[in-house]
Amino acid sequence: MTTLTITAKGQVTLKQALLKHLGVEPGQKINVDTLPDGRAVIQAAETSNNIADAFGILKSKNKQSVSLTLEEIDLLSRQGWAGEK
């Protein structure tokens, strides 16, 4: 059994062993179902694998940012992998 400590803000940090057991990594979600007897069931949330979820992932939050062409993105990524930038 794993024992977790509750912070003053009412939060808990899940230990790495528990996250590994659940099969989740940082950024992923978990579901917690509360049961009438005071227990809770924790499980990894299902991922949607829906392409629509990726829309807007590269959208800039800065309205004044410059858009790059695909060619510019390709050049920058090649330079990055080559260690040139």
PyMOL commands that set and color helices and strands:
alter all, ss='L'
color gray80, all
select helices_A, chain A and resi 16-22+51-54+70-81
alter helices_A, ss='H'
color red, helices_A
select strands_A, chain A and resi 30-34+40-44
alter strands_A, ss='S'
color yellow, strands_A
deselect
rebuild
show_as cartoon
